[in-house]
Amino acid sequence: MQLHYFNIQARSEAAYLIALQGQLPVERKGVSSFADSDLKKSAPFGQLPLLETDDSTVLAQSLAICQFLAEKSNLLPSQSSANQGQDSALLNALALSYVLGVDEFRSEAYRAHRPTTAETAEKDKTEWKEGRQAFFLSKFEQVLAHSKSGFLVGNTLSWADICLYDALYEQKFLFASDFAEKYPHLSKLMNQMEELPNLKSYINDPNRLPLYLPKWRN
Ligand SMILES: N[C@@H](CCC(=O)N[C@@H](CS)C(=O)NCC(=O)O)C(=O)O
C-alpha cells in the first residue's frame, strides 16, 4: 500500500504510526508538486493524504485511512481480546469520538497558526497555549485519569491512543516545562507510546519527516 502526502508529518503521521504498530507494508510517497497534478485530479476530495490500497482503491480522508489501517492492525478496541464481553459497537464508537476530538484539536491548531506572522507569533502562540490547547489537553487528561487501563478506550492500546499521541507530539514544542506535572496521564501515555517496540526506533529517527506549524517554532 502507498501513503501519499506532502513531505511533513501533519495529517498523514497517525496513519503511518498505526501501520508501523500493526507491521503493515505501507510505503510513504512524498508529494512535492500537487496543485496541477494527476494525483490531485484523482483524489476523491482533491486533497492529501491518500492511501492507495493493494487493489488500487484510492482512499481519502486521514481518519478513514487511520480506521482502515487500524482494523488491518487489530487496533480497533472491539478486536482486542482484553475487551471481550464489552459492547463492541460502543467501544468502536468511543474510539472514533476521541479520534474526531483529536482531529478538531489539530484543525483548530492549524487554523490558529495559519495567519501568524513574525510580528504576531509570540502573541498567537500564547493565546493558543493558554486557550484552546489547554482546553483540549485538560479534556484528554480527564478521560485518561478516569480510565483504569491508562488508555482512552477499554483495557488496551487502540488507534485512538496513537492518534492522540501523534497530536500531542505535534504540539509538544508548545508545552510548558510543567507539562508532566500538570498532565501526568497524558505524559505517561506519551512515554508508553515511545517505548512500544514497533514505534520506538521510528520515533527517535533523526530523519523523520518535519512537523508542521513552522512559524510557531521560529
Ligand atoms: N479532512 C481532510 C483534510 C485534508 C487536507 O486538509 N489536506 C490538505 C493538507 S493537510 C491538502 O491536501 N492541501 C492541498 C490542497 O488542498 O490542494 C483529511 O483529514 O484528510
PDBQT file of the ligand as one rigid body, heavy atoms in Angstrom, charges set to zero:
ROOT
HETATM    1  N1  LIG A 301     -10.278  16.299   6.115  1.00  0.00    +0.000 N 
HETATM    2  C1  LIG A 301      -9.141  16.028   5.301  1.00  0.00    +0.000 C 
HETATM    3  C2  LIG A 301      -8.313  17.287   5.176  1.00  0.00    +0.000 C 
HETATM    4  C3  LIG A 301      -7.239  17.109   4.146  1.00  0.00    +0.000 C 
HETATM    5  C4  LIG A 301      -6.427  18.371   3.952  1.00  0.00    +0.000 C 
HETATM    6  O1  LIG A 301      -6.725  19.458   4.506  1.00  0.00    +0.000 OA
HETATM    7  N2  LIG A 301      -5.376  18.241   3.141  1.00  0.00    +0.000 N 
HETATM    8  C5  LIG A 301      -4.505  19.362   2.864  1.00  0.00    +0.000 C 
HETATM    9  C6  LIG A 301      -3.157  19.149   3.515  1.00  0.00    +0.000 C 
HETATM   10  S1  LIG A 301      -3.262  18.838   5.246  1.00  0.00    +0.000 SA
HETATM   11  C7  LIG A 301      -4.274  19.442   1.359  1.00  0.00    +0.000 C 
HETATM   12  O2  LIG A 301      -4.335  18.456   0.651  1.00  0.00    +0.000 OA
HETATM   13  N3  LIG A 301      -3.973  20.653   0.875  1.00  0.00    +0.000 N 
HETATM   14  C8  LIG A 301      -3.656  20.884  -0.512  1.00  0.00    +0.000 C 
HETATM   15  C9  LIG A 301      -4.841  21.204  -1.376  1.00  0.00    +0.000 C 
HETATM   16  O3  LIG A 301      -5.971  21.334  -0.849  1.00  0.00    +0.000 OA
HETATM   17  O4  LIG A 301      -4.628  21.334  -2.587  1.00  0.00    +0.000 OA
HETATM   18  C10 LIG A 301      -8.311  14.890   5.920  1.00  0.00    +0.000 C 
HETATM   19  O5  LIG A 301      -8.343  14.729   7.145  1.00  0.00    +0.000 OA
HETATM   20  O6  LIG A 301      -7.667  14.156   5.165  1.00  0.00    +0.000 OA
ENDROOT
TORSDOF 0
